[in-house]
Amino acid sequence: METLAVVEVLGRRGEVVAREKIHSLPATIGRGFDSDVILDDEFVAPHHLQLEAADDGGFRVSDLGTVNGFSVLGGASGKSDAAASVLPGQTIRLGHSQIRVWRPDSRVAPELPALRTAARSWIEFFVWVSAGLGAVAFYSWIGATGSGRDGTIIFAAMSAAVVMLGWSGLWWISSRNAHKGDTFLAHAAIAGGMVCLVALSDFMDNSLAFAFDLYGSTGSNSGGFMVFAAISFSVYRHLRLVSRKRKWMLGVLSCLSVAALLFLIGYASGEQNREKLGELEIPSSLRLPWMRVVDGVSPEKFFE
């Protein structure tokens, strides 16, 4: 039986998770068991798209009256009986799924060496985790003094390792590909890169502030911006692994979430410092039975 098209079902990282050969056109793509291409996605209708051949050698997809519709990467989008032309290899988003349609005579990329395909995730994991631990240990080595210096450095590196593995584990659990070990390695590599960038950003900020006497000036806030950028970029990469939303939406979401988190951390840290310095205002209504707060009165005058 002649193959007229090949539909690739993509995962969250853009990897191919399934390929379906189409032997007759038009074909139906959806969640229904009678569809030619079945997608396990609750946001896809039982009969979501109809795939047809186009005269220019490409394909044409038509929405079958769905709620969520579809969009073509770099092209048109629509729902409720909308239609669009699709070139071979273009990515089509429907629901929370992504597919690509190819002609049977489309060219494929040449094979890769087995080392790259088998060990790439492990190499990235060790490189970035080692870089994160090395940056934290180096930063701790610069600031630590005294006889317990080695213990301080080891404790800082162990704490960073726990943070990286715990952080990446939470992202891995939230992923639909949590049963795959390489997904955890990818999240751990991102976490290692984040720790490395944050440590180096803080080190550079302190070094520049000391060298040019920027403490207390507007230039001293550059470290906060660098930390914000590093964490936001890392959260964006995590979201790219667990979500199929548009890139600009994930970028905005990562920036807003990190900004809110850093604002709360900064506010809590500032209030804690004020408490330590005795600058936190005490409302006059909060008094202990044996204590009375009087403004502008010396102890001698109060006892008189």
C-alpha positions in Angstrom: 0.0 0.0 0.0 1.4 3.3 -1.0 2.4 5.8 1.7 1.1 9.3 0.9 2.3 11.1 4.0 4.0 10.6 7.3 2.8 12.3 10.5 5.3 12.8 13.3 4.0 13.3 16.9 6.4 15.5 18.9 7.1 15.5 22.6 7.6 18.6 24.8 11.2 18.9 23.9 10.5 18.7 20.2 11.6 15.1 20.0 9.7 12.6 17.8 7.7 10.2 20.0 5.7 8.5 17.2 5.4 8.3 13.4 2.2 7.3 11.6 2.1 6.5 7.9 -0.9 7.8 6.0 -2.0 5.5 3.2 -5.1 7.5 2.1 -6.1 11.2 2.0 -8.0 13.0 3.3 -7.0 11.7 6.8 -8.3 12.6 10.2 -6.2 13.6 13.2 -7.7 13.6 16.7 -8.3 11.8 20.0 -11.0 9.4 18.6 -10.2 5.8 18.1 -11.5 6.0 14.5 -9.0 8.7 13.6 -6.1 8.0 11.3 -3.7 9.6 13.7 -4.7 9.2 17.4 -3.3 11.8 19.9 -3.5 11.2 23.7 -4.3 14.8 24.6 -7.5 15.9 26.4 -7.3 19.3 24.7 -7.7 17.7 21.3 -11.1 16.9 19.9 -12.1 13.4 18.8 -11.9 14.6 15.2 -9.7 17.7 15.3 -8.0 18.2 11.9 -8.4 16.9 8.4 -5.3 16.4 6.4 -5.4 16.7 2.6 -2.8 16.9 -0.2 -2.2 20.3 -1.9 -1.4 21.0 -5.5 2.0 22.5 -4.7 3.3 19.3 -3.1 2.5 20.3 0.4 -0.6 19.7 2.5 -3.7 21.4 3.7 -5.1 21.1 7.2 -8.7 22.0 8.1 -10.2 22.4 11.5 -13.2 20.2 12.1 -15.2 22.6 14.2 -13.1 22.4 17.4 -12.9 24.7 20.4 -9.1 25.0 20.7 -8.3 25.1 17.0 -4.8 24.8 15.6 -1.8 26.9 14.7 1.0 26.5 12.2 4.4 27.5 13.4 5.5 30.5 11.4 2.1 30.6 9.6 -1.6 30.8 10.1 -3.9 29.8 13.0 -7.6 29.3 13.4 -10.5 27.2 14.6 -14.1 26.4 13.8 -13.7 25.2 10.2 -10.6 27.3 9.5 -8.0 25.9 7.0 -4.3 26.5 6.2 -1.6 25.3 3.9 1.3 23.5 5.4 4.7 22.8 4.0 6.4 19.4 4.6 8.2 19.6 8.0 6.2 22.6 9.4 5.1 22.2 13.0 1.3 22.2 13.7 0.1 22.8 17.2 -3.3 21.4 18.3 -4.4 21.3 21.9 -1.2 20.7 23.9 0.3 18.5 21.1 2.6 19.2 18.2 2.8 17.3 14.9 4.7 17.5 11.7 3.6 16.2 8.3 6.2 14.9 5.8 6.1 13.6 2.2 7.3 10.0 2.0 10.2 11.2 -0.3 11.3 14.0 2.1 15.0 14.0 2.9 16.2 13.1 6.5 19.3 14.3 8.3 22.3 12.0 8.2 23.0 9.7 11.0 24.9 10.9 14.1 27.7 9.1 15.9 26.4 6.7 18.6 28.4 8.6 21.3 26.4 11.8 20.8 23.0 10.1 20.8 23.8 7.8 23.8 25.9 10.0 26.0 24.9 13.6 25.2 22.5 13.9 28.1 25.1 12.5 30.6 27.8 14.8 29.2 25.7 17.9 29.6 24.6 16.8 33.1 28.2 16.3 34.4 29.5 19.4 32.7 26.9 21.8 34.0 26.5 20.2 37.5 30.3 20.3 37.9 30.4 23.9 36.7 27.7 24.8 39.3 29.4 23.0 42.1 32.8 24.5 41.1 31.4 28.1 41.0 29.8 27.7 44.5 33.0 26.1 45.9 35.2 28.9 44.4 32.9 31.6 45.7 32.9 30.0 49.2 36.7 29.6 49.1 37.1 33.3 48.5 34.9 34.4 51.4 35.8 31.7 53.9 38.6 32.2 56.5 39.9 30.4 59.6 40.7 26.8 60.4 37.2 25.6 59.3 37.6 26.9 55.8 37.6 23.4 54.1 34.5 22.4 56.0 32.7 25.6 54.9 33.6 25.0 51.3 32.4 21.4 51.4 29.2 22.3 53.1 28.5 25.0 50.5 29.1 22.6 47.7 26.9 19.9 49.3 24.1 22.5 49.9 24.3 23.5 46.2 24.2 19.9 45.1 21.0 19.3 47.2 19.4 22.5 45.8 20.2 21.5 42.2 19.0 17.9 42.5 15.9 18.9 44.4 15.1 21.8 42.0 15.5 19.6 38.9 13.6 16.8 40.6 10.5 19.0 41.1 10.6 20.1 37.4 11.1 16.5 36.4 8.0 15.4 38.4 5.9 18.1 36.7 6.9 16.8 33.3 4.8 14.4 31.3 8.0 12.6 30.5 8.9 11.9 34.1 9.3 8.2 33.4 12.3 9.0 31.2 15.7 9.4 32.9 17.1 11.7 30.2 14.5 14.3 31.1 15.8 14.5 34.6 19.3 14.8 33.3 18.2 17.7 31.1 16.5 19.5 34.1 19.6 18.9 36.3 21.9 20.3 33.6 19.7 23.5 33.5 19.8 23.7 37.3 23.6 23.4 37.3 23.9 26.1 34.7 21.6 28.3 36.8 23.6 27.9 40.0 26.8 28.6 38.0 25.5 31.8 36.5 24.0 33.0 39.8 27.3 32.4 41.7 29.4 34.1 39.0 27.0 37.0 38.7 27.2 37.7 42.4 31.0 37.3 42.4 31.3 39.8 39.5 29.0 42.3 41.1 30.9 42.3 44.4 34.2 42.5 42.6 33.1 45.5 40.5 31.5 47.2 43.4 34.7 46.8 45.5 37.0 47.9 42.6 35.0 51.0 41.7 33.4 51.8 45.1 29.9 51.4 43.8 28.4 50.3 47.2 25.2 52.3 47.9 25.0 53.7 44.3 22.7 52.7 41.4 25.5 50.6 40.0 25.4 48.3 42.9 22.0 47.0 41.7 23.6 45.4 38.6 24.1 42.1 40.5 20.4 41.8 41.2 19.6 42.3 37.5 22.2 39.7 36.5 20.8 37.2 39.1 17.3 37.9 37.8 18.3 37.3 34.2 20.1 34.1 35.1 17.2 32.6 37.0 14.6 33.8 34.5 16.5 32.2 31.6 16.8 28.9 33.6 13.1 28.9 34.5 12.3 29.6 30.8 14.4 26.6 29.7 12.6 24.4 32.4 9.2 25.5 31.1 10.3 24.7 27.5 10.7 21.1 28.6 7.4 20.8 30.4 5.1 23.0 28.3 4.2 23.4 24.6 3.0 27.0 25.0 4.4 29.7 22.8 7.9 30.8 23.5 7.0 34.5 24.3 4.3 33.3 26.7 6.8 31.1 28.6 9.4 34.0 28.6 6.9 36.4 30.1 5.7 33.8 32.7 9.3 33.0 33.8 10.2 36.7 34.1 7.0 37.5 36.1 7.4 34.5 38.4 11.0 35.1 39.2 10.4 38.9 39.7 7.7 38.1 42.2 9.9 35.5 44.0 12.9 37.8 44.2 10.7 40.7 45.4 9.3 38.6 48.3 12.8 37.3 49.2 14.2 40.9 49.1 11.4 42.2 51.2 11.7 39.5 53.8 15.5 39.9 54.0 15.1 43.7 54.4 12.6 43.3 57.2 14.8 40.8 58.9 17.7 43.2 58.8 15.6 46.0 60.2 14.5 43.7 63.0 18.2 42.9 63.8 19.1 46.6 63.9 16.1 47.5 66.0 14.6 49.7 63.3 11.3 47.9 63.0 8.5 50.1 64.2 6.5 48.7 67.0 2.8 49.7 66.9 1.7 51.4 70.1 -1.2 48.9 70.5 1.2 46.0 70.9 2.3 46.4 74.5 3.2 43.8 77.1 1.5 44.2 80.5 4.7 45.4 82.2 5.9 47.6 79.3 4.9 51.0 78.1 6.2 52.7 75.0 6.5 56.5 75.2 7.9 58.6 72.3 10.6 61.2 73.1 10.9 60.5 76.8 14.2 59.6 78.5 14.3 56.8 81.1 14.8 59.4 84.0 11.8 61.4 82.9 9.7 58.3 82.4 10.3 57.1 86.0 9.6 60.6 87.4 
